[in-house]
Amino acid sequence: MTNDLQTYDLVVMGGGPAGITAAMVASILGKSVALVDSHQEVGGAGINTGTVPSKTLRETALALSGLKSRNLYGVDLSLRREVTVADFLGHEERVKDAFRAGITHRLEVLKATTYYGTSTFLDAHTIQVNLGSEDREKDPSAPGGEIKLRGEKILIATGSSPVHPEVFPFGHGEIYDSDTILKLARIPRTLAVVGAGVIGAEYGCTFRALGAEVHIVDGRDVLLPFLDAEVSQALVGALQRSGIVFHWKENVQKCIPLESGGVRLELSSGAALTGDAVLVAAGRQSNTLKLGLEKTGVKTGERGIIPVNEHFQTNIENIYAAGDVIGFPALASTSMEQARRAVRHALGLAGNTISPLLPNGIYTIPEVSMVR
C-alpha cells in the first residue's frame, strides 16, 4: 500500500465528533469520503478522554458514593474505604465501547472509508497517512505502511490537547491533565485543581463527590467567566457549600513533587498548598503542529487555532476546519453543527437541511471498507 494514491470527494482529518459528523453527512449525500484518525478507536476526546468519560464518571461517582442519599432516614452511605478510580471505570468503559461500536457501524454502513494513522499535508489537496502509527510505536512489528489521499475538499477536525505550562513537571509525581486524570491509581484525599474553567470545575465536583478535599486555584476571581455573572456566582456558592475551597487571584510559581508522594504548590501570594495529586486544567491547544499546514498556506493563530469564516472555511478555499481545532466554544454539540455546515458549504449545499437517516430511519447496508 506504500505510496498508493486514493482520491475522494472529501478527506476528513480527525475522528472526533466534528470529523465523524462530516464523514457521515458527506456519505449520506453520496460523496466518497475518507476519514483519518491517529488513534485506533474513533470518537476523539469527546468519547475517549473527555465528554463521555467525565460525565459517566461523575454520574457513577454520585451513585456509588451515595451523595444524593446521605442523611436519608439517618443512613450514612458515604465511602468508608479507600477506592481506586478503576472501581468507578467499569461502567465508563462499557459506555465508551457502546458509543464507539455504534459510530463504527454507522460509518461502515454509510461506506465511509476509515484509515487509522497519523496524517500530514503534502499540498492543499493531498495528505500522507502513516498507517498504524500508534500500534507501531508500541510494537515495531505491527502492520504499517504509507498511503496518500487526495481530496477535492479537506476538513481539518484534529481536535485539541491539554496545555502543559512549564512550571508543572509532567511525568514526575502525581501531576495530571484532563487526558490522564482518570489514570490515577487511587482517589486522592486532597486534590489541587489549577484552573477554574469547565474542566477544572467539573472534575473538582466529581472528586469532591468521591470524598476528596478539593482546592481550585485560578489567577482570575471568577468561575466560568463566559457565563452570566449571577449564574457564575450561584455555581461558586453551590461548590463552596459542597466543601470545595477556591484560591482566587493566585498563580502557581512552583510545583514540587514530594518524596512522600504528594505535590507542593507554591503560589504567587507566598502561600503554599500541598495535596496528594494535582490536576492542571490550564486550557487546551489545537492539534495542528504536526499537520504540515505550512505546505498548504493555511494560517493558524494563538495556541494553533485555525481561523475560519462563517462557512468554517480557512484562508485556503478547499480546506475547512471544525471542532476544537478552531477554538471556542469547543463543545461536542457545536463541533458537530460546525461540521455539518462546513460540509454543506464545501459540497455547494449551504442552506439545505440534511437528515442523518434515510427516510425510513434505517440505513441500507452497502459494502464495508475499513483500512487499518
ZIKAHU-V860016 format. One line per field, one symbol per residue. ss: DSSP state (2 for helix, 1 for strand, 0 for the rest). phi: phi as a letter, one per 20 degrees, with the letter a starting at -180 (. if undefined). psi: psi as a letter, one per 40 degrees, with the letter a starting at -180 (. if undefined). A space follows every 10 residues. Layout:
# ZIKAHU-V860016
ss->???
phi->???
psi->???
This chain:
# ZIKAHU-V860016
ss->0001111111 1110002222 2222222200 0011111000 0002222200 2222222222 2222202220 0100100000 0000022222 2222222222 2222222220 0011111111 1110011111 1022222200 0000011111 1111110001 1100000000 0000110000 2220000001 1111000222 2222222220 0011111100 0000000022 2222222222 2200111100 0111111000 0011111000 0111101111 0001110000 0022200000 0222000000 0010000011 1022220000 0222222222 2222220000 0000000000 0000000001 10
phi->.gmfcddcfc dddodegfff fffffffgen eecdddcfde cfpmfgeecd gfffffffff fffffmgfdf mflmeddffd cfcdfgfdeg ffffffffff fffgfffffe meedddrecb fdbfdccdde fmgffffebg efgbocbddd cgccdebemb cffdgffdeg ncmedcdfed ffegfbfffc cedepdegff fffffffffe nffdcddbfe cbelffeggf fgfffgffff ffofddcelc deebccfeff oecdddeffo fccdbfbcde denccfecgd emffednfec dglmfefcef dmdffdgedd bbngfdngel dgfffffgfg fffgffemcg nfedefcfge mcffdefecc dd
psi->eheihhhidh hhhhfadddd ddddddddee ihhhhhieie hidaddddeb dddddddddd ddddefdeei ehfehheihe ihiidddeed dddddddddd ddddddddde fhhhhhiiii idaeehihhg hfddddddhd eiiaiiihhh hdihhhfeai iihgidehgi ehaghiaeee deehdihidh hhhhhfaddd ddddddddde eihhhhhiea fihgeeiidd dddddddddd deehhigifh ihdihhhide eahhhhidee iihhidihhh gfiiiigede efddedehii ahfehhhiae efhaehdehi iiadeeaief iddddddddd ddddddeffh eihhieiide ehiigaihhh h.
